[in-house]
Amino acid sequence: MGSASNKPIIMHFHPHLNLMIDGKPATVPSQIGIDPSLWKDHSLDQYGMQAMANGMSGMAPLHTHDATGIIHVESSIIRNYTLGQFLNIWGGLDTAGKTVKATVDGAPVSDYKNIILRDGEQINLDVAK
């Protein structure tokens, strides 16, 4: 990690994820990519905010602060991030053996994991048995 902790955040925007599970609205948890129990994949950590010596915890470049479904994309480099990467960081959405229907701003998307996150977009995931 070394010098990564000194890199400023140069990309910051907010897509919104709406989640339905078996026909019922589901909450995207607060603190994904911040709380260690909601931060399962650390492969992108070098692009996020590193832990500070003063005890302030680090954050993944894709994280949530609250349970509104707003994904915070805060990165030390300009690059594309995908919904699949956010879901990997979270590690808490079980889609095994289920059908996932996705839309972005109302348009159907066949491969939800490869949705590139963009500012202000509305992503809807409908996960059903």
N, C-alpha and C positions, 0 to 999 in steps of 0.2 A: 504494500500500500504506500508506504513512504511519502513521496511527493504528492500523491493524490489528495491528501488531507489539506493541501494548500490551494487546490484549484477552486476558483470561484464558480458559483452556479451561474451559468450563462443562458440556460434554457429553462423557462418556467411557464407552464400552461396547465389547463384543467379540462380534460374530457369528463363526461358524466356517465356512470354505469348504473343502469336499472336492471334489477335481477328478479326473475320470477322462477320459483321452484315448485313444480307440480301445480301450476296454476295460481299460486299464492305469492304475493310480493315478499321478497326476502331482503334482508338488510346486508349491505356491504359493510363489514365491520370497521370501526374506528381503529386507527393505529396500525393498519397493515403496513409492513415495511419499516415500522418503528418499534413496536412491541416484539421482543424476541419470539414469543409464541405465535405471532402472525408474520414471521419473517423467515420463511423456509428455504428460499433460494437466494444465495449470496453471490451469484455469478456476475451481477451488475454493480456490486457495491462500489467498485472503483469510480463509478460515474455519479455517485450520490454524495451525501454529506457525511464525512467521516466523524467518528466519535472525537470529542474534544478532550483535552487534558483536564478541563474543569468539570468533567463528569457529564456534560451535555451529551446525550446519546446521539448516535449517527442515524441517518435515514437512507433507505434505499432510494434510487432515483425515481421509482414509482411507488407512491405511498398514499395513505389516507390519513387525514387528521380527525375526521368525524365520521358519523354513520349516514351521511347524506348521499353517498355514492360518487362524490367528486374524487377523481383520481388526480393527485398532484404529480406532475411530471417536472422534476427539478434535477437538472443534469449539468455536470461540469463540461460536457461536450455537446455539440449539435449532432444529433443522430436520431434515427427513427426508433421508437419503442413500440412493442405490440401488446395487445390485450393478453396474449398467451404469456408474455414475460411478466405482466402484472399478476396474472393468475398463478404463475409459478412462485413468485415471491410470496403471495398469500398462502398458497398450499392448502386452502380450506374449502375449495369448491369441488365437490365430488361429482364428476361427470361420467364415471365409469358405467358403461352399460345403459347410458341415458341418451336421449336425443337433445341436441342443443340447437335451437333456432336463434339466429342473430339478425339484428338490423342495426344500421348506422344511419342516423337521421331519417329513419323510416324506410330506408332501402334494404332489402334482404341481402345478407352476406353469407356465402356458403362456408367459408373457412374462418370461423370466429377467432381462432388463436392467432391468425395473421393480420387481424385488424390493426392498422397503424393508428396509434393514438394521436389525435389532433385537438387543438384548443376548441372548447365549446361544443364538440360533437356529443350527440346523445346515442349511447350504445345500449341496446336492449338485448339481454340474454334471457331466453326462456328454456329452462332445463326441465325435462320431463322424463318419466319412465317409459 
